[in-house]
Amino acid sequence: MRLSELFARTLREAPVDAEAPSHRLLLRAAFMRQLMSGVYTMLPLGLRTLRKVEDIVREEMDRAGAQEVHMPAIVPSEPWKATGRWQAYTAEQLMFVLQDRTGRELGLGPTHEEVVTPLVAREYESYRDLPVNLYQIQWKYRDEARPRSGLLRAREFLMKDAYSFDRDLEGSRASYEKMVEAYKAIFDRCGLEYRIVEADPGLIGGDVNHEFMAPAEVGEDLFVDCSSCEYAANLEAAAAAPPEEVSVEMQKMAVVRTPGRSTIKDVGELLGIEDGRMLKCLIYEIGGEPTALLVPGDREANEGKLRRLFAPAEVRMFEDADFERLGAIRGFVGPQGLEGVSIVADHRVRGGGNWVAGANRADHHATGVNRGRDFDVGRWEDLVVVAEDDPCPRCGAPLRIAGAIEVGHTFQLGTRYSKPLRATFVDEDGKNTPFEMGCYGIGVSRIVAAVAEQYNDEHGFVWPKAVAPFEVLVLVANNDDEHVVAEAERIYAQLAGSGVKVAIDDRAVAAGVKFNDADLIGFPVQVVVGRRGLGAGTVDLKLRAGGEPTHVPLASAAAAAADLLSRAP
């Protein structure tokens, strides 16, 4: 490829709204351009990198025995309603919804469990047909409320989604492990640093699932890992070791005026106490019944944990009308004296006493509130978001929290989709049995952004050669010198003839512009052909990933560049 012909114009500065390094550099280096918020056109450089990632994904999926298909992006609502996900996705406004000319409800698929499950059920009727794993690499659509950070949170993104179907749980676990190993190979080949962590299944569902997280400062996901053992989990799913139960000398409960003070911060300031001495009493409707959730005032409740604990019951936080029906006052609710309300408490409530809580009267709080005397807990659970330095649930060592980019997610689904969709096969005993399923997603376009986040410096990209748009750049330093041009063309032709993905910068621009663009775009190996070097019978070789330029003989320049490429990361 000749850069004089390449559809690419690099930018001196990125748009002001591009905050993440990957977003800024992908725009500046002419890998992509924004069409509208969360939607991008991939330019030739960006498409080459995207396709290289896609090829790696496809090769490893094929090697693992999965078979590629292509499913429609437009999906009917009926099977989604049968699984309950149409209601869930539209409630959260995550799905692009449309109608055809007959008024039939359709959606743009954010994922394809409801498409692939009936497909396999129609094609495979016997246990003898199993296992099978189908995958596709397809553009997906999610109506993100705040698309940002370029490809990290886009409304249109390229995804690999795979779906395994097995006859029993043992087979499903084997399929799951095979996919986990394939994912490791994919991310290793892309050069990503990543962690495998326990995760929240979200709207996908399933009992066992893991996320593949690429550590990055701009990562919008957070993960927790232990400073000592191998424990790691997404922040939404992470747990900490519960504190030991404490015995306190109970103070007499007293009611104090707290006019206009309904928040933890305001009450703490008024009474001169720390947030951790206060007791949050959050009221939810769970399965149609009021339930109080108790957590210490210095901790955040984790609604995801609460929803998983009570699944499949609907979990909804109380609104003003609910408080009125209960006869409670929002902002001043405490667990003491609550009638007709179940109480679920976080384990950390065991580690305290003489709490300050709402007094169930407007503008009043109660001090000296203690369980056993003033309220009883019906159920103890892990209900809070883990904090830095909490004790590891496995070994007790301090936990650490870091930012990361989710690049893959694997799920053991069980019969989450096969049962409601009536997708069955005939087993050895002649019985209709629902498939044991797994699903496995990789953000192909997100991998591009994740690698970009991990491989850049102050000058631009430092792509691993496996995903770089071109492996070698031959840079013509002096376009006005016929000898320089001729030798650069010879080296370029030799490299191309040997199978190297090579480009030549033959543009009629200053050498400084070429050097800057070479580093910005991130060619792993650069061959600089210039008048001064040719006078000494040499060319300069540069490894973008570090190291000083070296002089090599002109006659062996192509071979030396190929050798340097073989040693490049």
ZINOR-V831932 format. One record per backbone hydrogen bond with DSSP energy under -0.5 kcal/mol. NH is the residue of the N-H (numbers start at 1). CO is the residue of the C=O. If there is no record, write none. Layout:
nh->(NH	NH)
co->(CO	CO)
This chain:
nh->(3	3	5	6	8	11	18	19	24	25	26	27	28	29	30	31	32	33	35	36	39	41	42	43	43	45	47	48	49	50	51	52	53	54	55	56	57	58	59	60	61	62	63	64	65	66	67	69	75	75	77	80	81	82	83	84	85	86	88	89	90	91	92	93	94	95	96	97	98	100	103	106	107	108	109	109	115	116	117	119	120	121	122	123	124	125	127	129	130	131	132	134	135	136	138	138	140	141	142	143	144	147	148	152	153	153	155	156	157	159	160	161	161	162	163	164	165	166	172	173	174	175	176	177	178	179	180	181	182	183	184	185	186	187	188	189	190	191	191	192	194	195	197	197	198	199	204	205	207	208	210	211	212	213	213	214	215	216	219	221	223	224	225	226	227	233	234	235	237	238	241	246	248	250	254	256	258	261	262	267	268	269	270	271	272	273	277	278	279	280	280	282	282	284	284	285	286	286	287	287	289	291	292	293	294	294	295	295	297	297	299	302	303	306	307	308	309	310	311	313	316	318	322	323	324	325	326	327	328	330	332	337	338	342	344	345	346	347	349	350	351	352	355	356	357	357	358	359	360	364	365	366	367	368	369	372	373	374	375	378	378	379	381	383	385	386	389	390	392	393	396	399	400	402	404	405	406	407	407	408	409	410	411	412	413	413	414	416	419	421	422	423	424	425	426	427	427	430	433	433	435	436	437	437	438	439	440	441	442	443	444	444	445	447	448	449	450	451	452	453	454	455	457	460	461	462	467	468	471	472	473	474	475	475	476	476	477	477	478	481	482	485	486	487	488	489	490	491	492	493	494	495	496	497	498	499	500	502	503	504	505	506	509	514	515	516	517	518	519	520	521	522	523	524	525	526	527	528	528	529	529	530	534	535	536	536	537	538	539	540	541	542	544	544	546	550	552	554	556	557	560	561	562	563	564	565	566	567	567	568	568)
co->(1	504	2	2	6	28	15	17	20	21	22	23	24	25	27	26	26	41	39	39	36	33	40	31	41	30	43	44	45	46	47	48	49	50	51	52	53	54	55	56	57	58	59	60	62	61	133	135	73	107	105	76	77	78	79	80	80	80	84	85	86	87	88	90	89	89	108	95	106	104	100	98	75	96	73	107	112	112	113	115	116	117	118	119	120	123	426	126	127	165	165	163	67	161	136	159	157	109	155	94	142	144	153	149	148	150	38	38	140	138	442	136	159	440	134	438	132	436	168	169	170	171	172	173	174	175	176	177	178	179	180	181	182	183	184	185	186	187	188	187	192	213	195	211	232	209	201	201	412	412	410	197	408	195	211	405	213	403	216	404	402	233	400	231	398	224	198	222	234	234	391	350	246	248	367	365	363	258	260	263	264	265	266	267	268	268	274	275	356	278	295	280	293	282	291	316	284	289	285	314	286	284	342	282	292	344	280	293	275	278	296	383	301	302	303	304	305	306	307	310	285	283	319	319	320	321	322	323	323	328	329	374	335	290	292	379	294	381	346	347	348	349	369	277	355	366	333	364	332	361	256	357	254	354	355	375	371	370	370	343	376	343	345	381	300	235	399	387	397	239	392	390	225	223	221	214	404	212	405	212	441	210	439	208	411	437	437	413	415	417	419	418	422	433	125	425	431	427	425	431	423	166	414	435	164	411	162	409	160	407	158	442	158	443	444	445	446	447	448	449	450	451	460	457	520	455	464	464	501	501	525	503	473	527	474	505	475	529	529	478	480	481	482	483	484	485	486	487	488	489	490	491	492	493	494	496	495	500	472	1	474	504	507	510	511	512	513	514	515	516	517	518	518	470	471	542	473	526	540	475	527	528	530	531	532	533	534	533	552	528	550	526	524	542	543	541	539	537	553	554	556	557	558	559	560	561	562	563	564	564	565)
